[in-house]
Amino acid sequence: MCVSNPDRLSTGQTMQFIKSFDFSYGRNDRVSARVERVIANNPGPFTFTGTGTYIVGAGGAVAVIDPGPADEAHLSALLAAIGHRTVSHILVTHTHSDHAPLSKALAAACGGVPIYAAQPPMRDGLEAVRLDEHDDEDFQPDVIISGGEVIEGDGWTIEVMATPGHASNHLAFVLREENGLFSGDHIMGWSTTIVAPPNGDMSDYMASLEAVMARGFDVIWPTHGAPITDVEPFLKGYHAHRTGREAQVLERLEAGDTTIAQMVPVLYAVVSQTLWPAASLSVLSHLIKLAQDGRVTTDDEYSLSGHWHLIS
């Protein structure tokens, strides 16, 4: 059974997550006039039902977004879905191991297709807690993109949008013809998004979220789960969740808590303790943002074990 991001709970927000949708592993589903989706069989706490790889295009040449994990069955399913069409571009939202690893094998199977993605993050060894969605350390794109680029294909136009926060190198892809966004892990319909330091950054995440909200998209296609079609209220709920969690962290500081270890059992009392390590990283990301905003201070350098205090 899949469990959702623990940070979505206990904030008092009433978001309507999309927990059920029609899919079958390896099946090619058309989700719009120009978009098809094939879901990999890699369900889990951070991937929901699995990685949804998108095939974009209505003509003979298509783009593939987020090929997914290194899985032979998923590669075979993608090649069957592509059929006799040509793949002109492979686009990757970020380098986590449920999104990027299959890119190289797919590119080779399709005749050497260029892979487009942001520069991989520095391998600094600072990851405080090993999550399931760690980086694919062997991934290297052929073409570095960073946001603002426009990529054109056979009947489709994709604008690259920088959306750091979940990961420092996270990108989203705008399908201009349908006013839709391939959001990767930046926005997901089934859960809120993990923002885990050091590669995740809450200040960046909130700025990116507000940039997406300002665009007025008609549909959002996350890499995990179902499309989001009632976009504006959903994004307002996403934003309210984060501001609500920040307020809760401030309340714990006002109540006298000084460590993350003290805060998590209160903030996540209804969540399984197996998810508390991920929850601790989420609290850390909020505390770092509050420190950057000049509202709290710490005796450590943004550590899980540090002591945190309000600035009066």
N, C-alpha and C positions, 0 to 999 in steps of 0.2 A: 504493500500500500504506500502511496506517495504521501509525504507530509509537506506542508507548505512552509514558507519562510516564517520562522518564529516571530519575526519583527512585525508581522501584520496583525498580531493579536494584542489585546489588552490596551488599546489606545482610545477606545470609546468611539471610534469612527464606524460608520455603517456603510462600508463599501460592498457592492454586489459583485463578488468575484465569479468568474465563469469556470465552474468546476466540472461541467459535463459537456462533451461535444462528440460528434460522430467521427470516428477515425479507426483505422486499422493499420498495424505496422506494415510498412512496405507498400501500401496502397497509394496510388497517385490520385489526389483529390484536387479538383478545380475549385478555388476559393474566390476567383473573380475572373473577369474577361481575359486578363493577361497573366494571372498568377495561379500556379499549381503548387501543391505541398505534398511532400513525402516525409513521414515521421519515422525516425530511427527507434529501434527497440532498446532504449537506454533510460528507462524511467528511474526516478530517484528523488530524494528530498529537494534537490536544486534544479531538476530538469522536468518535474511533473510527469507527464506521460512519455516524454522523450524529446529529442531535438527535431524540430520541424524545419526541413530544408525546403527552400522556395525555388521554383523554376519560373523565371519571368520572361514573358514574350508571347506574342500571338502569331509569330511568323516562323520562318525556318531557322532562325538563330536566336538563342536564348541566353540569359544570364542565370547563374546559380548562386544563391545566397546562403551562407552558413552550411557547408557540406556536412559538418557534424563530426562525430567520433570516428576513430579508426575501426570500422566495422565492415567486413566483407559483404554481409547480407544487405546492409544499407547502400553500399556502393552498387551492388547488383540492382537493387530496386531503383536507384537514381538513374542508372544507365538504361534500364527498361523504360522508365518514365520519359526520358529524353528521346529515346527511340532514334529515328533517322535525322533528327534535328542537329544543328551545330551549336556547341557551347562557345560563345564569344568571350565571356567574362566570368570569373569566379570572384565573388565578393564576400568578405568575412567581416562580421561586426566587431569581433575581438578575439583574442587568442586563447580563451579558455578551452579546456580539453573536450568539451561537449560541442564546440563550434568549429574549430579550425583543423584538427588533425587529418581529416579525410581529404582536405583540399589538394594535397600533392598527388594522391592516387587518382582522384577524379580528373585533375588536370592532365596527368599522363594518359589516362584511358581515353580522354577526348582529344588527344593529339597535341598536347603542350599548351593548354589554355593559360593565359596569364592570370595570376592570383593578385587581387587588389585588397589591401588592408592597411591599417595604420602601422607605424613602427612598433615592433614588439617592445614591451617594457623592459627596463633594466633588470637583470637577474641579481637582485641585491641580497637575497636570502633573508629578508626581514619578515616574511609571512609568519605572523604570530600563531595562527591556528591553521592547520592544513584542512581546507575544505574540499569537497568533492570536485568542485569546478576550478581546479588549479590551472595554471598556464600550461599550454603545450610548448615546452621549451625548445622544441626542434622547428617550430613554425617560422617561416620567413617568406613574406610576400615578394612577388616579382615587381609589383608597382606599389610604392608607398603613397597613400592618400591620407589627408588630415582633416578634410572638411572644406566644403565650398566647390569641390570639383563636380563637373557634370559629365556623366558617362552615357553615351548614346548607343543604342542597338537597333535591332530590327523591330521597329514599331514601339519602342519604349525609350524613356529618358529617365535616368536616375541621377538625383542630386545627392551628393555625400554630405551628411550632417554630423558634425562632431558632437558627441554626447558623452563626455567623460563623467565618471562618477562611480558606476558599478565597477568599471575598470578604467585605468588612466587612458587607455588607447581605444575606448569604445566608440564605435561609429554607428549611425543609423542611416538608412537609405530611403530617400523619398522617391516614390514612383509618381512622377508629375502627371501622367495621363489619367491617373485615378485618384489624385490627391490623397495618397496613402503612404504610410510609413512602415518600413520593416525595422522594428525597434530593437531587435536582438534581445538582450536581457535588461535594457534600460526601462522598459515598461512591459509588464506581463499581465494578462487578464486573470490568471488563476491565483496570483499572490503579489505581494510587494516584492521589491528587488533587494537582494543582499548588497550592502555597501560595506566592504570589509577592508580596513587599512592593512597594509600600507598602500596597496595598489588601488583600493577604492577610496573615494574622497567625498564626504557629504556636502561640502560647500560646492564642489563641482557638480555633484548630482542635482542639487536643488536648482542651480543655474541652468543646467541642461534641461531639467524637467520644465522649467518656466519657458525656456526657448521652444520646446515642443508644444506647450500649451498655446503659445502665441501664434502658431502656424495654422490652427483651425483645420486639422486633418479630418477627412471623412471616415477613415478606417485606419486601424493600426494592426499590423501583423507581427506578433511577437514570435521569437524562435521557439518558445515553449507554450503550448496551449492554443486556445481558439482565438480568432480575430476579435478585436474590440471595435464595435460598430457605433456604440453610443459614447462617442469619444469625449466630448466636453465634460459631462458630469463625472465620468470615470477618472479623468485626469485631475479634476478638482478634488475628488476623494483621495487620490494618490498623494496630492500635495498636502491636503489636510491631515492625512495620516502622519506624514513626516513632521509637520509643525506640531502635531499633537504629541508625538514621541519626544520631541525636543522639550516641550513643556513638561512632560513627565520626568525627564532627566533633571531639569531644573528644580522640580518639586522634591526629588530625592535629595538633591544637594541642600535645599532649604531645610529638609527634615533632619539633616545631620550626616547623611551618608557621604563618605569621602572616597570610596573605592567602587570599582565596577563590580567586584565580588559581592558587595553589600546591595548594590542596586538591582542586579539581575534577578535574584529570587523574588523580589517584590514586583518588578516590572513584568516578569514572565512567570508569575506564579501558576498560571493555568497551562503552561507549556511543559512538555516532557523535558526532564533534565538532560537528556541526550542532545537537545538542541541548544542548551545554554552556552556552549562554546561559540556557536555562531551568533547567538544573541549578545554575548559579551563584545564581539567585534562590532556589532551594530551600535551598541552603547558607546564604545570607544569612538566610532566615527562621529556620533553626535557631540561628544565631549570635545573632540578636536575642532569641529566647526564652531562650537561655543567659545573655545579658546581663541580661534582666529577672529571671531567677532568681538573679542575683548570682554566676554561676560564671565569666563571662568579662568582659573590658572591651575597649574599642576607642578608638583615637586619633581616630576620625572619628565622625560622627553616623549610624551604621547605614548605611554606604555599601558598595557593591560593591568600592570601591577602598581601603577602610580596612584597618588593621592590627589584628589581634585577638590577645588574650593571655589565658591562664588566670589566674584570681585564686587565689593560693595561700592 
